[in-house]
């Protein structure tokens, strides 16, 4: 073979390989790319603990949630917005506060007035519509479960309040939206390659408003998956902001960190497996207000931890 021709062929082959390699590395767009009719099963856990010390007394809430959820892709519109149908297949709840506790396991089959509320969640269809970047556009069906508490005549006032608080925290439209958007916060419409970093901002808007600044880095990749490292800075929304907590005027000073590891399916953009941990500490100062019985400013130290996992499992 002519040496010049051989060199040209080798150069052409190498060029194709190099270009293909570059294209593969640069083409990691972290957006949803699901197919209508696809089905998935997710194992989700959320273990959180809130401790607060008020006038020498320790108070807190401990919440452990363990759920299996199936997700079906019902529709994808012309703009790429995806409508999902999801069902809770099993639920395990261990919720403990100073006002009481809830211990529920859908696999146990115990007869209890509170259990009947959680049992009503199992098997029902709820719908979520998302855009390509994981932003929730609307949710239907979740709040109906929370409202069932008011119609249950077997529960006393304290039991209803305890149960309602747990359902609002974990199964209401707002909480489901928060969990989904938090889980998909890694999305990035720009192409990323190994070593690239990007930033996202989000808010935790419960009784206390917190700003979350997240940094993501694509640590490595293989043929099927992208491996992302997450680091978060968390702070209350405004310094010296007064917040009404159950009728009391308070000032909030909270700061924290978060960290996580996420593996993402290259083809569809969904999490394959992830674990994220948060740790927030600081103080809540109850301002002097004689009308509600607070005779002087009371500063209460607070600590909040949360450990969240997601994993796609066989159906």
C-alpha positions as CSV (number, residue, x, y, z in Angstrom):
1,X,0.0,0.0,0.0
2,X,1.2,3.5,-0.8
3,X,2.7,5.0,2.4
4,X,1.1,8.4,1.7
5,X,-2.3,6.8,1.2
6,X,-1.9,4.7,4.4
7,X,-1.1,7.9,6.4
8,X,-4.2,9.6,5.0
9,X,-6.4,6.7,6.0
10,X,-4.9,6.5,9.5
11,X,-5.3,10.3,9.9
12,X,-8.9,10.0,8.8
13,X,-9.7,7.1,11.1
14,X,-8.0,8.9,14.1
15,X,-9.9,12.1,13.3
16,X,-13.2,10.3,13.3
17,X,-12.3,8.6,16.6
18,X,-11.2,11.9,18.2
19,X,-14.2,13.8,17.0
20,X,-16.6,11.0,18.2
21,X,-14.8,11.0,21.6
22,X,-15.1,14.8,21.9
23,X,-18.8,14.6,20.9
24,X,-19.5,12.0,23.5
25,X,-17.8,13.9,26.3
26,X,-19.5,17.2,25.4
27,X,-22.9,15.8,24.9
28,X,-23.9,15.2,28.6
29,X,-27.0,17.4,28.8
30,X,-28.6,16.8,32.2
31,X,-32.3,17.0,31.3
32,X,-35.2,14.5,31.4
33,X,-35.3,12.4,28.3
34,X,-38.0,9.9,29.1
35,X,-40.1,7.7,26.8
36,X,-43.9,7.5,27.0
37,X,-44.9,4.2,28.5
38,X,-41.7,3.7,30.5
39,X,-42.0,2.5,34.1
40,X,-39.7,2.8,37.1
41,X,-39.7,1.8,40.8
42,X,-37.9,4.0,43.3
43,X,-36.8,3.2,46.9
44,X,-36.9,6.5,48.8
45,X,-35.8,7.1,52.4
46,X,-35.8,10.3,54.4
47,X,-34.5,10.3,58.0
48,X,-34.6,13.7,59.7
49,X,-34.1,15.0,63.2
50,X,-34.8,18.4,64.7
51,X,-33.6,19.3,68.2
52,X,-34.4,22.6,69.9
53,X,-33.8,23.6,73.5
54,X,-36.4,26.0,75.0
55,X,-36.0,27.4,78.5
56,X,-33.8,24.4,79.5
57,X,-36.2,21.8,78.0
58,X,-35.2,19.7,75.0
59,X,-37.9,19.4,72.4
60,X,-37.7,17.9,68.9
61,X,-39.1,15.9,66.1
62,X,-37.7,12.7,64.6
63,X,-39.1,11.5,61.3
64,X,-38.1,8.3,59.5
65,X,-39.8,7.6,56.1
66,X,-39.2,4.5,54.0
67,X,-41.2,4.1,50.8
68,X,-41.4,2.2,47.5
69,X,-42.9,4.3,44.7
70,X,-43.7,3.3,41.1
71,X,-43.6,5.9,38.3
72,X,-45.1,5.6,34.9
73,X,-44.5,8.0,32.0
74,X,-48.0,8.9,30.8
75,X,-47.3,11.7,28.3
76,X,-44.7,13.9,26.8
77,X,-45.9,17.1,25.1
78,X,-44.4,19.0,22.2
79,X,-42.4,21.2,24.6
80,X,-40.8,18.2,26.2
81,X,-42.9,18.5,29.4
82,X,-43.4,15.1,31.0
83,X,-46.5,13.9,32.8
84,X,-45.9,11.1,35.4
85,X,-48.3,8.9,37.2
86,X,-47.0,7.7,40.6
87,X,-48.2,5.2,43.2
88,X,-47.0,4.5,46.7
89,X,-46.5,0.7,46.8
90,X,-45.4,0.5,50.4
91,X,-44.9,3.1,53.2
92,X,-43.1,2.8,56.5
93,X,-43.3,5.8,58.9
94,X,-41.7,6.3,62.3
95,X,-42.6,9.8,63.5
96,X,-41.9,11.0,67.1
97,X,-42.6,14.4,68.7
98,X,-43.2,15.7,72.2
99,X,-46.9,15.5,71.4
100,X,-46.9,11.8,70.5
101,X,-45.7,9.3,67.9
102,X,-46.8,7.4,64.8
103,X,-45.5,4.0,63.9
104,X,-46.9,2.7,60.7
105,X,-45.8,-0.1,58.3
106,X,-48.1,-0.9,55.3
107,X,-46.7,-4.5,55.3
108,X,-47.8,-5.1,58.9
109,X,-51.6,-4.9,58.4
110,X,-52.4,-3.6,61.8
111,X,-55.9,-2.2,62.5
112,X,-55.7,1.3,63.9
113,X,-57.6,4.5,63.0
114,X,-54.4,6.3,62.0
115,X,-53.2,3.3,59.9
116,X,-56.4,3.6,57.8
117,X,-55.3,7.1,56.6
118,X,-51.9,5.8,55.4
119,X,-53.5,2.7,54.0
120,X,-55.7,5.0,51.8
121,X,-52.5,6.4,50.2
122,X,-51.3,3.0,48.9
123,X,-52.2,2.2,45.3
124,X,-53.8,5.5,44.5
125,X,-52.6,7.3,41.3
126,X,-51.2,10.9,41.6
127,X,-49.9,12.9,38.7
128,X,-46.9,15.2,38.4
129,X,-46.0,17.3,35.4
130,X,-42.4,18.3,35.0
131,X,-40.4,20.3,32.4
132,X,-37.1,19.0,31.0
133,X,-35.1,20.6,33.9
134,X,-37.1,18.9,36.7
135,X,-39.3,21.9,37.5
136,X,-42.7,20.8,38.8
137,X,-45.4,22.5,36.7
138,X,-48.4,20.9,38.6
139,X,-49.4,18.1,41.0
140,X,-52.8,16.5,41.3
141,X,-54.2,14.2,44.0
142,X,-51.8,14.4,46.9
143,X,-53.6,17.0,49.1
144,X,-56.7,14.8,49.1
145,X,-55.0,12.4,51.4
146,X,-54.2,15.2,53.9
147,X,-57.8,16.3,54.0
148,X,-59.0,12.8,54.9
149,X,-57.8,13.4,58.5
150,X,-60.6,15.9,59.2
151,X,-63.3,13.3,58.3
152,X,-61.9,10.5,60.5
153,X,-64.2,10.4,63.5
154,X,-62.1,7.7,65.3
155,X,-59.3,10.2,66.0
156,X,-59.2,12.8,68.8
157,X,-58.0,16.4,68.3
158,X,-54.4,15.7,69.3
159,X,-54.1,12.6,67.1
160,X,-55.5,14.5,64.1
161,X,-53.0,17.3,64.6
162,X,-50.1,14.9,64.9
163,X,-51.2,12.9,61.8
164,X,-51.9,16.0,59.8
165,X,-48.4,17.4,60.5
166,X,-46.8,14.2,59.3
167,X,-48.9,14.0,56.2
168,X,-48.3,17.7,55.3
169,X,-44.5,17.2,55.8
170,X,-44.4,14.1,53.5
171,X,-47.5,13.6,51.3
172,X,-49.0,17.0,50.5
173,X,-48.7,18.7,47.1
174,X,-46.2,21.2,48.5
175,X,-43.9,18.6,50.1
176,X,-44.0,16.3,47.1
177,X,-43.1,19.2,44.9
178,X,-40.2,20.2,47.2
179,X,-38.8,16.6,47.3
180,X,-38.9,16.2,43.5
181,X,-37.3,19.6,42.7
182,X,-34.7,19.1,45.4
183,X,-33.9,15.6,44.0
184,X,-33.6,17.0,40.4
185,X,-31.7,20.1,41.3
186,X,-28.6,18.7,39.5
187,X,-30.3,19.2,36.1
188,X,-28.2,21.3,33.6
189,X,-29.4,22.3,30.1
190,X,-25.8,23.0,29.1
191,X,-23.4,20.3,28.0
192,X,-21.1,19.1,30.8
193,X,-18.0,16.9,30.8
194,X,-15.7,15.3,33.4
195,X,-14.4,18.0,35.8
196,X,-17.1,20.6,35.0
197,X,-18.9,22.4,37.8
198,X,-22.2,24.3,37.9
199,X,-24.2,26.1,40.5
200,X,-27.9,26.1,41.3
201,X,-29.9,28.1,43.8
202,X,-33.0,27.0,45.6
203,X,-35.2,27.8,48.6
204,X,-36.6,25.9,51.4
205,X,-39.9,27.7,52.1
206,X,-41.5,26.2,55.2
207,X,-42.1,28.2,58.4
208,X,-38.5,29.4,58.1
209,X,-37.2,30.5,54.7
210,X,-33.7,29.2,53.9
211,X,-31.5,29.9,50.9
212,X,-29.6,26.9,49.5
213,X,-26.7,27.4,47.2
214,X,-25.6,24.1,45.5
215,X,-22.4,23.3,43.6
216,X,-22.3,20.3,41.4
217,X,-19.3,18.6,39.8
218,X,-19.2,15.8,37.2
219,X,-16.6,13.6,38.9
220,X,-16.6,10.7,36.4
221,X,-18.6,8.9,33.8
222,X,-18.9,5.6,32.0
223,X,-21.0,4.3,29.1
224,X,-24.2,4.3,31.2
225,X,-23.9,6.7,34.0
226,X,-22.7,10.1,35.2
227,X,-21.3,10.5,38.7
228,X,-21.9,13.8,40.3
229,X,-20.7,15.3,43.6
230,X,-22.9,17.9,45.4
231,X,-22.0,20.5,48.0
232,X,-24.5,22.9,49.6
233,X,-24.4,26.1,51.6
234,X,-27.6,26.8,53.6
235,X,-28.5,30.0,55.4
236,X,-31.7,31.8,56.5
237,X,-33.2,34.1,53.9
238,X,-32.6,37.4,55.6
239,X,-30.5,38.5,58.5
240,X,-32.5,39.7,61.5
241,X,-35.7,38.8,59.7
242,X,-38.6,38.4,62.1
243,X,-40.7,35.3,61.6
244,X,-44.0,34.4,63.1
245,X,-43.9,30.9,64.6
246,X,-47.2,29.8,66.1
247,X,-48.1,33.3,67.1
248,X,-44.7,34.2,68.5
249,X,-42.3,36.8,67.0
250,X,-38.8,35.3,66.4
251,X,-35.5,36.1,64.9
252,X,-33.7,33.4,63.0
253,X,-30.0,32.7,62.7
254,X,-29.4,29.4,60.9
255,X,-26.5,28.1,58.8
256,X,-25.6,24.8,57.5
257,X,-23.9,22.5,55.0
258,X,-25.0,19.7,52.7
259,X,-23.2,17.1,50.7
260,X,-24.2,14.3,48.3
261,X,-23.3,11.8,45.7
262,X,-25.5,11.2,42.7
263,X,-25.4,8.7,39.8
264,X,-27.5,9.7,36.8
265,X,-28.7,7.6,33.8
266,X,-27.0,9.0,30.7
267,X,-29.9,8.2,28.5
268,X,-32.9,9.4,30.4
269,X,-31.4,11.9,32.9
270,X,-33.0,10.2,35.9
271,X,-31.2,9.5,39.2
272,X,-30.1,5.9,39.4
273,X,-28.9,6.2,43.0
274,X,-28.2,9.1,45.4
275,X,-27.5,10.0,49.0
276,X,-27.6,13.6,50.3
277,X,-27.0,14.7,53.9
278,X,-27.8,18.1,55.5
279,X,-26.8,19.6,58.8
280,X,-28.2,23.0,59.9
281,X,-27.4,24.7,63.3
282,X,-28.1,28.0,64.9
283,X,-30.5,29.8,67.1
284,X,-34.1,30.9,67.2
285,X,-34.7,33.9,69.4
286,X,-38.3,34.4,70.7
287,X,-38.8,38.1,71.1
288,X,-40.2,39.7,74.2
289,X,-44.0,39.9,73.8
290,X,-46.0,40.2,77.0
291,X,-49.3,39.7,75.1
292,X,-48.4,36.1,74.4
293,X,-46.6,35.6,77.8
294,X,-43.0,36.0,76.7
295,X,-41.6,38.4,79.3
296,X,-38.0,38.6,77.9
297,X,-36.1,37.5,74.8
298,X,-35.5,33.7,74.8
299,X,-32.7,32.3,72.7
300,X,-33.1,28.7,71.8
301,X,-30.3,26.6,70.1
302,X,-31.4,24.4,67.3
303,X,-30.0,21.6,65.2
304,X,-31.4,19.9,62.2
305,X,-30.1,16.9,60.3
306,X,-31.5,15.1,57.3
307,X,-30.3,12.1,55.3
308,X,-32.1,11.4,52.0
309,X,-31.6,8.5,49.6
310,X,-33.1,7.5,46.2
311,X,-32.5,4.3,44.2
312,X,-34.1,2.9,41.1
313,X,-34.8,-0.8,41.9
314,X,-36.1,-3.7,39.8
315,X,-39.9,-3.7,39.4
